[in-house]
Amino acid sequence: MLKTKLFETVLRQLPRPYITDAELVAIMDGTADSRYGKVKRLLAQGKLMHIRRGLYCLTNEVGCLRKPHPYELAQYIYGPSYISLESALAFHQLIPEAVYTTTCATTKRSKTFETPLGQFSYSHLPVENFYIEVDVIKQDGYQYLMAKPWKAICDYIFCSKKEWQGIEPFLDSLRIDMDELPELSFEQTQRLVHYYRHSRVSRFLRDVQKNLNNRLSKEIVK
């Protein structure tokens, strides 16, 4: 079995501050009971932090200097998933309020996790073409999947199940400035309508197109 000092050195050299049970088994020899005992000691010493069943985070106590990032951690807690809804809207600077729950879309059933690093909420979405309008974000050494602005907005409309009439109730509810909305192309609209195949989203996108076209017309007249 790896000696404690050597094992902790291996942990510090991991490329990310998260580790699963399967990864621990891969770098630890000995019986299942001996591995369990070592993990239990590391947890008691504060060198590992339990996030959820089968997932841990390394801490400063073991010499891990790379802080966990909630957006990156989210995909390890429950997946397949990507950052969306309020968290994505905040990331794209469309809503003014701070978002304290990391909100995600997932192909699995909707679920919420309470962890030592915060709350993570996952909402179920259609599985087919799940990753359309989703970017891979690489920032400051972290990597995570992020919904583009209109995908995040449509995810919110789909999951909120609110029968808003027109775009104004949506803008008022989330305090989004119409002028801050990004462009929405016809091709993007068709792609999103085809993905959700839901009247609530389709109606919302038609209202958006109408409002954006009216705004464009007024700007041309000026």
For each residue, the residues with C-beta under 8 A, 3 or more apart:
1: 28 29 30 34 38
2: 6 7 10 27 28 29
3: 6 7
4: 7 8 38
5: 8 9
6: 2 3 9 10
7: 2 3 4 10 11 27 28 38
8: 4 5 11 12 47 62 63
9: 5 6 12 13
10: 2 6 7 13 14 27
11: 7 8 14 19 47 58 62 64
12: 8 9 58 62 63 64
13: 9 10
14: 10 11 17 19 58 64
15:
16: 66 72
17: 14 57 58 64 66 67 68
18: 51 55 56 57 58 68 72 73 76
19: 11 14 23 24 48 55 56 57 58
20: 23 24 54 55 56 76
21: 24 25 54 55
22: 25 26 54
23: 19 20 26 27
24: 19 20 21 27 28 35 39 56
25: 21 22 28 35
26: 22 23
27: 2 7 10 23 24
28: 1 2 7 24 25 35 38
29: 1 2
30: 1 34 35 38
31: 34 35
32: 35 36
33: 36 37
34: 1 30 31 37 38
35: 24 25 28 30 31 32 38 39
36: 32 33 39 40
37: 33 34 40 41
38: 1 4 7 28 30 34 35 41 42
39: 24 35 36 42 43 48 56
40: 36 37 43 44
41: 37 38 44 45
42: 38 39 45 47 48 62
43: 39 40 46 47 48 49 50 56
44: 40 41
45: 41 42 61
46: 43 49 59 61
47: 8 11 42 43 58 59 61 62
48: 19 39 42 43 56 57 58 59 62
49: 43 46 56 57 58 59 116 117
50: 43 55 56 116
51: 18 55 56 57 73 76 77 115 116 117
52: 55 77 113 115
53:
54: 20 21 22
55: 18 19 20 21 50 51 52 76 77
56: 18 19 20 24 39 43 48 49 50 51
57: 17 18 19 48 49 51 68 73 116 117
58: 11 12 14 17 18 19 47 48 49 62 64
59: 46 47 48 49 62 64
60: 63 64 65
61: 45 46 47
62: 8 11 12 42 47 48 58 59
63: 8 12 60
64: 11 12 14 17 58 59 60
65: 60
66: 16 17 141
67: 17
68: 17 18 57 72 73 117
69: 72 73 142 144
70: 73 74 102 117 118 120
71: 74 83 87 91 102 137 142 144 146
72: 16 18 68 69 75 76 142 143 144
73: 18 51 57 68 69 70 76 77 102 117 120
74: 70 71 77 78 81 83 102 104 120 144
75: 72 79 80 81 82 144 145
76: 18 20 51 55 72 73 79
77: 51 52 55 73 74 113 115 120
78: 74 81 104 106 108 111 113 120 122
79: 75 76 106 108
80: 75 106 107 108 130
81: 74 75 78 104 105 106 107 108 122 145
82: 75 104 105 131 134 144 145 146 147
83: 71 74 87 88 91 102 103 104 144 145 146 147
84: 87 88 103 104 105 123 146 147 151 152 155 156
85: 88 89 103 104 105 121 123 147 152 155 156 159
86: 89 90 95 99 101 103 156 174
87: 71 83 84 90 91 99 101 102 103 104
88: 83 84 85 91 92 103 146 147 149 151 152 155
89: 85 86 92 94 95 99 149 152 153 156 174 176
90: 86 87 93 94 95 97 98 99
91: 71 83 87 88 146
92: 88 89 149 152 182
93: 90 180
94: 89 90 149 153 174 176 180 181
95: 86 89 90 99 174 175 176
96: 175
97: 90 175
98: 90
99: 86 87 89 90 95 102 103
100: 118 119
101: 86 87 118 119 120 121
102: 70 71 73 74 83 87 99 118 119 120 121
103: 83 84 85 86 87 88 99 121 123
104: 74 78 81 82 83 84 85 87 120 121 122 123
105: 81 82 84 85 122 123 124 125 130 147 155 159
106: 78 79 80 81 109 110 111 122 123 124 125
107: 80 81 124 125 127 130
108: 78 79 80 81 111 122 124
109: 106 124
110: 106 122 123 124
111: 78 106 108 121 122
112: 119 120 121 122
113: 52 77 78 119 120 121 122
114: 119
115: 51 52 77 118 119 120
116: 49 50 51 57
117: 49 51 57 68 70 73
118: 70 100 101 102 115
119: 100 101 102 112 113 114 115
120: 70 73 74 77 78 101 102 104 112 113 115
121: 85 101 102 103 104 111 112 113
122: 78 81 104 105 106 108 110 111 112 113
123: 84 85 103 104 105 106 110 155 159
124: 105 106 107 108 109 110
125: 105 106 107 130 155 158 159
126: 129 130 195 196 197
127: 107 130
128: 195
129: 126 132 195
130: 80 105 107 125 126 127 134
131: 82 134 145
132: 129 151 191 192 195
133: 147 148 150 151 188 191 192
134: 82 130 131 145 146 147 148 151
135: 145 146 147 148
136: 143 144 145 146
137: 71 142 143 144 145 146
138: 142 143
139: 142 143
140:
141: 66
142: 69 71 72 137 138 139
143: 72 136 137 138 139
144: 69 71 72 74 75 82 83 136 137
145: 75 81 82 83 131 134 135 136 137
146: 71 82 83 84 88 91 134 135 136 137
147: 82 83 84 85 88 105 133 134 135 151 152 155
148: 133 134 135 151 152
149: 88 89 92 94 152 153 181 182
150: 133 153 154 182 184 188 192
151: 84 88 132 133 134 147 148 154 155 192
152: 84 85 88 89 92 147 148 149 155 156
153: 89 94 149 150 156 157 170
154: 150 151 157 158 192 196 201 204 205
155: 84 85 88 105 123 125 147 151 152 158 159
156: 84 85 86 89 152 153 159 160 174
157: 153 154 160 162 164 170 200 201 204
158: 125 154 155 196 198 200 201
159: 85 105 123 125 155 156
160: 156 157
161: 200
162: 157 169 173
163: 200
164: 157 167 169 170 173 204
165: 169
166: 169 207
167: 164 170 171 178 204 207 208 211
168: 171 172
169: 162 164 165 166 172 173
170: 153 157 164 167 173 174 176 204
171: 167 168 174 175 176 177 178
172: 168 169 175
173: 162 164 169 170
174: 86 89 94 95 156 170 171
175: 95 96 97 171 172
176: 89 94 95 170 171 180 181
177: 171 180 181
178: 167 171 181 211 215
179:
180: 93 94 176 177
181: 94 149 176 177 178 184 208 212
182: 92 149 150
183: 212
184: 150 181 188 189 205 208 209 212
185: 188 189
186: 189 190 209
187: 190 191
188: 133 150 184 185 191 192
189: 184 185 186 192 193 205 208 209
190: 186 187 193 194
191: 132 133 187 188 194 195
192: 132 133 150 151 154 188 189 195 196 201 205
193: 189 190 196 197 201 202 205
194: 190 191 197
195: 126 128 129 132 191 192
196: 126 154 158 192 193 201 202
197: 126 193 194
198: 158 201 202
199: 202 203
200: 157 158 161 163 203 204
201: 154 157 158 192 193 196 198 204 205
202: 193 196 198 199 205 206
203: 199 200 206 207
204: 154 157 164 167 170 200 201 207 208
205: 154 184 189 192 193 201 202 208 209
206: 202 203 209 210
207: 166 167 203 204 210 211
208: 167 181 184 189 204 205 211 212
209: 184 186 189 205 206 212 213
210: 206 207 213 214
211: 167 178 207 208 214 215
212: 181 183 184 208 209 215 216
213: 209 210 216 217
214: 210 211 217 218
215: 178 211 212 218 219
216: 212 213 219 220
217: 213 214 220 221
218: 214 215 221 222
219: 215 216 222
220: 216 217
221: 217 218
222: 218 219
